[in-house]
Amino acid sequence: MIGRKGSVGFPGKNIFPVLGRPLAAYPLLAANSSSHVKRVFVSTDCPDIMTIAKEHGAELIDRPPELASKEALGEDVFEHGYHEIKRRLKEEGLEIELLVLLFANGATLNKNLIDEGVAALRNNKNFDSAVTTSIYNMWSPLRARKLDAEGCLHPMVPFETFGDPRTLNCDRDSQGDVHFADMAVSVVRPECLENMTEGLLPQKWMGQKIAPISNWGGCDVDYEWQIPMVEFWLNKHGFEEA
């Protein structure tokens, strides 16, 4: 799990209370509940996240200052953490079969989603990774807009990308289901982090052949208004303050 102390859009988001627990506790609860996860590591520069990690039996990885800025990419932090984990396990005579990549601000998960991802990779050697996706047809790229120099809205993606523009309409389901990687769980093979530059944009740690793990309402928290959504998800999956 990765998480840093600095957040511009939502300061302190990783330790924000959610149903009586800090947000970062939920990925750790899920990992520790999975029968497949044998070791849990947390890469952070945040003393509060370090405390939470220790409370859940996780091993700490110091996140270097150059990887703790708002400009730092998650893929670089995962890559750094992977090589540190690999080094530690090698000293113990152990090897990595699979890695479960988590975010401190990604709480819409449970052990079942992790277990599904592990099973997908064990059952199909062709997959590089398995990641949670939520279907958000209302955010189809067909609907995306950007501002031009005159302040007018224009399509973010040329309509011709979707086929004959004459066949397009405002129905949110007209393009079929739109899967978004919701950043709850990424189960990956070590090769994905060994060969990061070969991965598919924008989340290169997923490799090229990515299997979906069906989720709903998944998101990583970047703004305070998302907290009620996450609490709704957790309540629906049996989490309580107790």
Secondary structure, DSSP 8 states (H G I E B T S, - for coil): -EE-S--SSSTTGGG-EETTEETTHHHHHHHHH-SS----EEEES-HHHHHHHHHTT-EEEE--GGGSSTT--HHHHHHHHHHHHHHHHHHTT---S-EEE-BTT--S--HHHHHHHHHHHHH-TT-SEEEEEEE-GGG-GGG-EEE-TTS-EEESS-GGGGS-GGG--S-TTTT---EEEEEEEEEE-HHHHHTGGGS-SS-GGG-SSEEEEE-SS-----SGGGHHHHHHHHHHTT----
